[in-house]
Amino acid sequence: MQVLTLTLPIAVLGALCAAGVYSYGLWNRGTRPLSTETIVLTPEARSRLVALRAEQKFQAHDYPPLGYTGAARLQDELNPTAAVNGFIDDVLAGSNFSIAAADVRKNAFRHLARLERLDTEDRDRAYDYVLDVWYTLGFRGALTRIQPGSGFPIPDGYAEPLPAGWISPSQPRPIETIAQASRLRG
């Protein structure tokens, strides 16, 4: 009887450990190593980032792979716009020195953390802007460990799906500045 009282808890503990190791293995297969790249901010990338910062953000669009209906309320547009613009400002402050992927990632998620209460669609759009900056800078590695879904194609040699509206890593979507938008709508 004593042998049973000792072996049963040990067997249960062993089974729990084995299940934990198995679960970790399943989780780890779906993760990707984070980018360790370092880039230099080119004049072309700086120009595009300045234009992206000037863009009127969180407006409706039908860029592939998914369209976006736009922010439902003005506050749902203003707060994420400030977060995305703050992120772009941090990247532009990198001047012409080298910029590490780890620093860009840290700044991106520091700014995106302010957007937890947004609707999912608006948070996804904010993340699209982060990817837009990521691709503009020329990073090829993974921004996050999360594996994107099958509906988001990843170009050969890259680890992240194309940002909304991009045709290829070298063909970004056009940026509509606030001045252009007001002329078109006005």
ChimeraX commands (.cxc) that place a marker at each C-alpha (Angstrom):
marker #1 position 0.00,0.00,0.00 radius 0.5
marker #1 position 2.86,2.35,0.81 radius 0.5
marker #1 position 4.40,1.72,-2.59 radius 0.5
marker #1 position 1.11,2.75,-4.23 radius 0.5
marker #1 position 0.88,5.98,-2.22 radius 0.5
marker #1 position 4.39,6.91,-3.31 radius 0.5
marker #1 position 4.27,5.81,-6.94 radius 0.5
marker #1 position 0.87,7.28,-7.78 radius 0.5
marker #1 position 1.84,10.92,-7.04 radius 0.5
marker #1 position 5.19,10.42,-8.80 radius 0.5
marker #1 position 3.43,8.97,-11.86 radius 0.5
marker #1 position 0.92,11.87,-11.92 radius 0.5
marker #1 position 3.74,14.41,-11.59 radius 0.5
marker #1 position 5.66,12.68,-14.39 radius 0.5
marker #1 position 2.59,12.72,-16.65 radius 0.5
marker #1 position 2.07,16.43,-15.96 radius 0.5
marker #1 position 5.71,17.17,-16.78 radius 0.5
marker #1 position 5.48,15.18,-20.00 radius 0.5
marker #1 position 2.29,17.03,-20.99 radius 0.5
marker #1 position 4.00,20.37,-20.27 radius 0.5
marker #1 position 7.00,19.48,-22.42 radius 0.5
marker #1 position 4.70,18.31,-25.23 radius 0.5
marker #1 position 2.62,21.51,-25.03 radius 0.5
marker #1 position 5.73,23.67,-25.11 radius 0.5
marker #1 position 6.91,21.79,-28.20 radius 0.5
marker #1 position 3.61,22.46,-29.96 radius 0.5
marker #1 position 3.72,26.15,-29.00 radius 0.5
marker #1 position 7.35,26.55,-29.98 radius 0.5
marker #1 position 6.75,25.17,-33.49 radius 0.5
marker #1 position 4.38,28.06,-34.20 radius 0.5
marker #1 position 6.89,30.72,-33.22 radius 0.5
marker #1 position 9.56,32.38,-35.29 radius 0.5
marker #1 position 12.89,33.84,-34.27 radius 0.5
marker #1 position 12.76,37.61,-33.97 radius 0.5
marker #1 position 14.73,39.74,-36.41 radius 0.5
marker #1 position 18.19,40.79,-35.28 radius 0.5
marker #1 position 18.80,42.96,-38.35 radius 0.5
marker #1 position 20.26,46.45,-38.29 radius 0.5
marker #1 position 19.56,48.94,-41.07 radius 0.5
marker #1 position 20.54,52.48,-41.98 radius 0.5
marker #1 position 17.67,54.90,-42.56 radius 0.5
marker #1 position 17.92,55.82,-46.25 radius 0.5
marker #1 position 16.71,59.15,-47.65 radius 0.5
marker #1 position 13.99,57.27,-49.58 radius 0.5
marker #1 position 12.76,55.50,-46.45 radius 0.5
marker #1 position 12.87,58.77,-44.48 radius 0.5
marker #1 position 10.81,60.50,-47.18 radius 0.5
marker #1 position 8.21,57.73,-47.18 radius 0.5
marker #1 position 7.99,57.77,-43.37 radius 0.5
marker #1 position 7.48,61.54,-43.36 radius 0.5
marker #1 position 4.67,61.10,-45.91 radius 0.5
marker #1 position 3.20,58.20,-43.91 radius 0.5
marker #1 position 3.21,60.37,-40.80 radius 0.5
marker #1 position 1.32,63.10,-42.70 radius 0.5
marker #1 position -1.29,60.62,-43.97 radius 0.5
marker #1 position -4.80,60.85,-42.56 radius 0.5
marker #1 position -4.92,57.51,-40.81 radius 0.5
marker #1 position -7.69,55.08,-39.92 radius 0.5
marker #1 position -9.81,55.96,-42.94 radius 0.5
marker #1 position -11.83,53.34,-44.83 radius 0.5
marker #1 position -9.98,51.48,-47.60 radius 0.5
marker #1 position -10.21,48.29,-49.63 radius 0.5
marker #1 position -6.52,47.34,-49.74 radius 0.5
marker #1 position -5.92,43.60,-49.98 radius 0.5
marker #1 position -5.88,41.18,-48.25 radius 0.5
marker #1 position -8.66,42.74,-46.13 radius 0.5
marker #1 position -10.56,45.98,-46.42 radius 0.5
marker #1 position -11.11,48.34,-43.51 radius 0.5
marker #1 position -14.29,50.24,-42.71 radius 0.5
marker #1 position -12.54,53.09,-40.90 radius 0.5
marker #1 position -12.69,54.21,-37.29 radius 0.5
marker #1 position -16.26,54.34,-35.96 radius 0.5
marker #1 position -15.77,57.46,-33.83 radius 0.5
marker #1 position -13.43,60.43,-33.93 radius 0.5
marker #1 position -11.79,59.28,-30.68 radius 0.5
marker #1 position -11.15,55.88,-32.29 radius 0.5
marker #1 position -9.24,57.75,-34.98 radius 0.5
marker #1 position -7.36,60.30,-32.86 radius 0.5
marker #1 position -5.81,58.03,-30.22 radius 0.5
marker #1 position -4.42,55.41,-32.61 radius 0.5
marker #1 position -3.24,58.12,-35.00 radius 0.5
marker #1 position -1.25,59.68,-32.13 radius 0.5
marker #1 position 0.20,56.26,-31.26 radius 0.5
marker #1 position 1.22,55.47,-34.85 radius 0.5
marker #1 position 2.65,58.97,-35.38 radius 0.5
marker #1 position 4.58,58.68,-32.09 radius 0.5
marker #1 position 6.05,55.40,-33.31 radius 0.5
marker #1 position 7.05,56.98,-36.65 radius 0.5
marker #1 position 8.59,59.93,-34.77 radius 0.5
marker #1 position 10.69,57.50,-32.72 radius 0.5
marker #1 position 11.93,55.82,-35.91 radius 0.5
marker #1 position 12.70,59.16,-37.59 radius 0.5
marker #1 position 14.61,60.26,-34.50 radius 0.5
marker #1 position 17.06,57.48,-35.37 radius 0.5
marker #1 position 18.58,60.00,-37.78 radius 0.5
marker #1 position 21.01,58.49,-40.28 radius 0.5
marker #1 position 22.53,56.12,-37.75 radius 0.5
marker #1 position 21.91,52.41,-37.78 radius 0.5
marker #1 position 18.57,51.25,-36.45 radius 0.5
marker #1 position 18.21,47.84,-34.83 radius 0.5
marker #1 position 15.11,45.74,-35.39 radius 0.5
marker #1 position 14.89,45.18,-31.63 radius 0.5
marker #1 position 14.62,48.94,-31.02 radius 0.5
marker #1 position 11.94,49.36,-33.69 radius 0.5
marker #1 position 9.99,46.41,-32.26 radius 0.5
marker #1 position 10.24,47.76,-28.69 radius 0.5
marker #1 position 9.02,51.21,-29.75 radius 0.5
marker #1 position 6.22,49.77,-31.87 radius 0.5
marker #1 position 4.76,47.68,-29.08 radius 0.5
marker #1 position 5.23,50.45,-26.52 radius 0.5
marker #1 position 3.01,52.68,-28.66 radius 0.5
marker #1 position 0.57,49.90,-29.60 radius 0.5
marker #1 position 0.08,49.04,-25.93 radius 0.5
marker #1 position -1.89,52.29,-25.64 radius 0.5
marker #1 position -4.48,50.84,-28.04 radius 0.5
marker #1 position -5.68,47.78,-26.10 radius 0.5
marker #1 position -9.25,49.06,-25.79 radius 0.5
marker #1 position -9.74,49.64,-29.50 radius 0.5
marker #1 position -11.96,47.45,-31.63 radius 0.5
marker #1 position -10.08,44.52,-33.13 radius 0.5
marker #1 position -10.33,45.95,-36.65 radius 0.5
marker #1 position -8.77,49.25,-35.52 radius 0.5
marker #1 position -5.97,47.46,-33.63 radius 0.5
marker #1 position -5.28,45.39,-36.75 radius 0.5
marker #1 position -5.09,48.58,-38.82 radius 0.5
marker #1 position -2.61,50.07,-36.33 radius 0.5
marker #1 position -0.51,46.92,-36.69 radius 0.5
marker #1 position -0.69,47.35,-40.49 radius 0.5
marker #1 position 0.92,50.77,-40.04 radius 0.5
marker #1 position 3.69,49.18,-37.97 radius 0.5
marker #1 position 4.26,46.65,-40.77 radius 0.5
marker #1 position 4.26,49.52,-43.27 radius 0.5
marker #1 position 7.13,51.12,-41.32 radius 0.5
marker #1 position 8.87,47.74,-40.92 radius 0.5
marker #1 position 8.87,47.12,-44.68 radius 0.5
marker #1 position 9.72,50.76,-45.47 radius 0.5
marker #1 position 12.83,50.47,-43.33 radius 0.5
marker #1 position 13.82,47.32,-45.22 radius 0.5
marker #1 position 13.64,44.70,-42.48 radius 0.5
marker #1 position 13.15,41.16,-43.77 radius 0.5
marker #1 position 12.99,39.20,-40.50 radius 0.5
marker #1 position 10.15,38.63,-38.06 radius 0.5
marker #1 position 8.67,41.52,-36.09 radius 0.5
marker #1 position 6.80,39.15,-33.75 radius 0.5
marker #1 position 6.94,35.50,-32.82 radius 0.5
marker #1 position 3.30,35.02,-33.83 radius 0.5
marker #1 position 2.83,33.13,-37.07 radius 0.5
marker #1 position 0.50,35.04,-39.41 radius 0.5
marker #1 position -2.60,33.30,-40.77 radius 0.5
marker #1 position -2.81,31.64,-44.16 radius 0.5
marker #1 position -4.80,34.56,-45.60 radius 0.5
marker #1 position -1.75,36.80,-45.26 radius 0.5
marker #1 position 0.87,35.81,-47.84 radius 0.5
marker #1 position 4.53,36.24,-46.94 radius 0.5
marker #1 position 6.93,37.09,-49.79 radius 0.5
marker #1 position 9.93,34.82,-50.35 radius 0.5
marker #1 position 12.85,35.88,-48.19 radius 0.5
marker #1 position 10.66,37.76,-45.69 radius 0.5
marker #1 position 9.12,36.73,-42.37 radius 0.5
marker #1 position 6.15,39.11,-42.17 radius 0.5
marker #1 position 3.09,39.40,-44.42 radius 0.5
marker #1 position 2.94,42.41,-46.70 radius 0.5
marker #1 position 1.28,45.47,-45.16 radius 0.5
marker #1 position -2.21,46.27,-46.41 radius 0.5
marker #1 position -2.12,47.57,-49.97 radius 0.5
marker #1 position 1.48,46.65,-50.74 radius 0.5
marker #1 position 1.92,44.76,-54.02 radius 0.5
marker #1 position 5.42,43.47,-53.21 radius 0.5
marker #1 position 8.22,44.38,-50.79 radius 0.5
marker #1 position 9.45,46.93,-53.31 radius 0.5
marker #1 position 6.00,48.22,-54.35 radius 0.5
marker #1 position 4.31,49.97,-51.40 radius 0.5
marker #1 position 0.80,51.34,-51.39 radius 0.5
marker #1 position 0.37,54.99,-52.30 radius 0.5
marker #1 position 0.22,57.36,-49.33 radius 0.5
marker #1 position -2.59,59.88,-49.28 radius 0.5
marker #1 position -1.61,62.96,-47.30 radius 0.5
marker #1 position -4.15,64.96,-45.33 radius 0.5
marker #1 position -3.93,67.79,-47.87 radius 0.5
marker #1 position -4.66,65.40,-50.77 radius 0.5
marker #1 position -7.56,63.83,-48.88 radius 0.5
marker #1 position -9.19,67.19,-48.15 radius 0.5
marker #1 position -8.85,68.26,-51.81 radius 0.5
marker #1 position -10.45,65.01,-52.99 radius 0.5
marker #1 position -13.29,65.14,-50.44 radius 0.5
marker #1 position -13.69,68.90,-50.36 radius 0.5
marker link #1:1,2 radius 0.2
marker link #1:2,3 radius 0.2
marker link #1:3,4 radius 0.2
marker link #1:4,5 radius 0.2
marker link #1:5,6 radius 0.2
marker link #1:6,7 radius 0.2
marker link #1:7,8 radius 0.2
marker link #1:8,9 radius 0.2
marker link #1:9,10 radius 0.2
marker link #1:10,11 radius 0.2
marker link #1:11,12 radius 0.2
marker link #1:12,13 radius 0.2
marker link #1:13,14 radius 0.2
marker link #1:14,15 radius 0.2
marker link #1:15,16 radius 0.2
marker link #1:16,17 radius 0.2
marker link #1:17,18 radius 0.2
marker link #1:18,19 radius 0.2
marker link #1:19,20 radius 0.2
marker link #1:20,21 radius 0.2
marker link #1:21,22 radius 0.2
marker link #1:22,23 radius 0.2
marker link #1:23,24 radius 0.2
marker link #1:24,25 radius 0.2
marker link #1:25,26 radius 0.2
marker link #1:26,27 radius 0.2
marker link #1:27,28 radius 0.2
marker link #1:28,29 radius 0.2
marker link #1:29,30 radius 0.2
marker link #1:30,31 radius 0.2
marker link #1:31,32 radius 0.2
marker link #1:32,33 radius 0.2
marker link #1:33,34 radius 0.2
marker link #1:34,35 radius 0.2
marker link #1:35,36 radius 0.2
marker link #1:36,37 radius 0.2
marker link #1:37,38 radius 0.2
marker link #1:38,39 radius 0.2
marker link #1:39,40 radius 0.2
marker link #1:40,41 radius 0.2
marker link #1:41,42 radius 0.2
marker link #1:42,43 radius 0.2
marker link #1:43,44 radius 0.2
marker link #1:44,45 radius 0.2
marker link #1:45,46 radius 0.2
marker link #1:46,47 radius 0.2
marker link #1:47,48 radius 0.2
marker link #1:48,49 radius 0.2
marker link #1:49,50 radius 0.2
marker link #1:50,51 radius 0.2
marker link #1:51,52 radius 0.2
marker link #1:52,53 radius 0.2
marker link #1:53,54 radius 0.2
marker link #1:54,55 radius 0.2
marker link #1:55,56 radius 0.2
marker link #1:56,57 radius 0.2
marker link #1:57,58 radius 0.2
marker link #1:58,59 radius 0.2
marker link #1:59,60 radius 0.2
marker link #1:60,61 radius 0.2
marker link #1:61,62 radius 0.2
marker link #1:62,63 radius 0.2
marker link #1:63,64 radius 0.2
marker link #1:64,65 radius 0.2
marker link #1:65,66 radius 0.2
marker link #1:66,67 radius 0.2
marker link #1:67,68 radius 0.2
marker link #1:68,69 radius 0.2
marker link #1:69,70 radius 0.2
marker link #1:70,71 radius 0.2
marker link #1:71,72 radius 0.2
marker link #1:72,73 radius 0.2
marker link #1:73,74 radius 0.2
marker link #1:74,75 radius 0.2
marker link #1:75,76 radius 0.2
marker link #1:76,77 radius 0.2
marker link #1:77,78 radius 0.2
marker link #1:78,79 radius 0.2
marker link #1:79,80 radius 0.2
marker link #1:80,81 radius 0.2
marker link #1:81,82 radius 0.2
marker link #1:82,83 radius 0.2
marker link #1:83,84 radius 0.2
marker link #1:84,85 radius 0.2
marker link #1:85,86 radius 0.2
marker link #1:86,87 radius 0.2
marker link #1:87,88 radius 0.2
marker link #1:88,89 radius 0.2
marker link #1:89,90 radius 0.2
marker link #1:90,91 radius 0.2
marker link #1:91,92 radius 0.2
marker link #1:92,93 radius 0.2
marker link #1:93,94 radius 0.2
marker link #1:94,95 radius 0.2
marker link #1:95,96 radius 0.2
marker link #1:96,97 radius 0.2
marker link #1:97,98 radius 0.2
marker link #1:98,99 radius 0.2
marker link #1:99,100 radius 0.2
marker link #1:100,101 radius 0.2
marker link #1:101,102 radius 0.2
marker link #1:102,103 radius 0.2
marker link #1:103,104 radius 0.2
marker link #1:104,105 radius 0.2
marker link #1:105,106 radius 0.2
marker link #1:106,107 radius 0.2
marker link #1:107,108 radius 0.2
marker link #1:108,109 radius 0.2
marker link #1:109,110 radius 0.2
marker link #1:110,111 radius 0.2
marker link #1:111,112 radius 0.2
marker link #1:112,113 radius 0.2
marker link #1:113,114 radius 0.2
marker link #1:114,115 radius 0.2
marker link #1:115,116 radius 0.2
marker link #1:116,117 radius 0.2
marker link #1:117,118 radius 0.2
marker link #1:118,119 radius 0.2
marker link #1:119,120 radius 0.2
marker link #1:120,121 radius 0.2
marker link #1:121,122 radius 0.2
marker link #1:122,123 radius 0.2
marker link #1:123,124 radius 0.2
marker link #1:124,125 radius 0.2
marker link #1:125,126 radius 0.2
marker link #1:126,127 radius 0.2
marker link #1:127,128 radius 0.2
marker link #1:128,129 radius 0.2
marker link #1:129,130 radius 0.2
marker link #1:130,131 radius 0.2
marker link #1:131,132 radius 0.2
marker link #1:132,133 radius 0.2
marker link #1:133,134 radius 0.2
marker link #1:134,135 radius 0.2
marker link #1:135,136 radius 0.2
marker link #1:136,137 radius 0.2
marker link #1:137,138 radius 0.2
marker link #1:138,139 radius 0.2
marker link #1:139,140 radius 0.2
marker link #1:140,141 radius 0.2
marker link #1:141,142 radius 0.2
marker link #1:142,143 radius 0.2
marker link #1:143,144 radius 0.2
marker link #1:144,145 radius 0.2
marker link #1:145,146 radius 0.2
marker link #1:146,147 radius 0.2
marker link #1:147,148 radius 0.2
marker link #1:148,149 radius 0.2
marker link #1:149,150 radius 0.2
marker link #1:150,151 radius 0.2
marker link #1:151,152 radius 0.2
marker link #1:152,153 radius 0.2
marker link #1:153,154 radius 0.2
marker link #1:154,155 radius 0.2
marker link #1:155,156 radius 0.2
marker link #1:156,157 radius 0.2
marker link #1:157,158 radius 0.2
marker link #1:158,159 radius 0.2
marker link #1:159,160 radius 0.2
marker link #1:160,161 radius 0.2
marker link #1:161,162 radius 0.2
marker link #1:162,163 radius 0.2
marker link #1:163,164 radius 0.2
marker link #1:164,165 radius 0.2
marker link #1:165,166 radius 0.2
marker link #1:166,167 radius 0.2
marker link #1:167,168 radius 0.2
marker link #1:168,169 radius 0.2
marker link #1:169,170 radius 0.2
marker link #1:170,171 radius 0.2
marker link #1:171,172 radius 0.2
marker link #1:172,173 radius 0.2
marker link #1:173,174 radius 0.2
marker link #1:174,175 radius 0.2
marker link #1:175,176 radius 0.2
marker link #1:176,177 radius 0.2
marker link #1:177,178 radius 0.2
marker link #1:178,179 radius 0.2
marker link #1:179,180 radius 0.2
marker link #1:180,181 radius 0.2
marker link #1:181,182 radius 0.2
marker link #1:182,183 radius 0.2
marker link #1:183,184 radius 0.2
marker link #1:184,185 radius 0.2
marker link #1:185,186 radius 0.2
view
